[in-house]
Amino acid sequence: GLQRPRPPRARPLSDGVPGWPPAPGPGSPGPGLRLGCAALRNVSGAQYVGSGYTKAVYRVRLPGGAAVALKAVDFSGHDLGSCVREFGVRRGCYRLAAHKLLKEMVLLERLRHPNVLQLYGYCYQDSEDIPDTLTTITELGAPVEMIQLLQTSWEDRFRICLSLGRLLHHLAHSPLGSVTLLDFRPRQFVLVDGELKVTDLDDARVEETPCASSANCILEFPARNFTLPCSAQGWCEGMNEKRNLYNAYRFFFTYLLPHSAPPSLRPLLDSIVNATGELTWGVDETLTQLEMVLHLYRSGQYLQNSTTSSSTEYQRIPANTIPQEDYRCWPSYHHGSCLLSVFNLAEAVDICESHAQCQAFVVTNQTTWTGRQLVFFKAGWSQVVPDPNKTTYVKASG
């Protein structure tokens, strides 16, 4: 588990890392907010979260109550174990494994962005028989569970795809050049308050691929290959960003973007999925189109004046709600009931008219990330009770 941290010896973190410490990126906490070894002395409630080949991740609570993630080399992990078996030198093997953690830490710092996991600090401390072991302290996220995501609302799934588009645009135009993620599976990412963030950067690469001709520029994927042009300067053009983009398509967009989307947005969403699956667009065009979807959705333009001039009248009952009489619909924000987001009252009426069971709906004061209101749709309204935060609309008996 976690070693009880001993007071560390002050020592520069410049171990073979040029340009360390890096200048804080935009949006980074001020120098006074950096967490170091002192922050780790009084942590509570350490929980093991998981581990990969090299690193183990723990969740801990800081004295102020904030939960953060700690990453350290996994002493019982695959990387360290196989190295020790082969070479028999624990300290040397530790330094080799810790190099990945150090590289990731430098990249988290240099690539700061809302869709890159935030680095809060680090600590060097002696542990077991190894001096100066490294622990990094980062924002805590929840794992990306694809099966669960497929059951969430389109709005939440779109948010993840938009996060990814913004991240790939940032990586393609980063301060370090165009960065590619060699490992792009969903487990390399976490969700923080509904936003997707990349957490594992030890497999990131900055160099573009050198070439003599386009024969050297083949992007290989399990389902298909792409040949990219070789530039006059002898680099494969756009290889890093195209690798990221196709991976975003095959692991995320194809599952999350189109299904149960508002019908009028489907053609645009299908074109995004097709263009990324064929690599006909680069990252910039893909992001432009994703932001266009957001604009159409957020502004209500996607409703296409579809409002059925419904003959049904609805009676407004302010400051009231209907506690029961739920029915299920899909995809609902709540499993036992029909809770959907709407742009305005007209859309709520349209939805109620399109559900055979719907006899009433309750508008809440809660909004989604795009600012849309959450509305409960109800199968009846035999019992209406006061609630200052809700407004009920019932079908007037005609």
Disulfide bonds with the S-S distance in Angstrom:
Cys37-Cys123 2.04
Cys83-Cys93 1.97
Cys211-Cys230 2.15
Cys217-Cys236 2.08
Cys329-Cys338 2.03
Cys352-Cys358 2.01
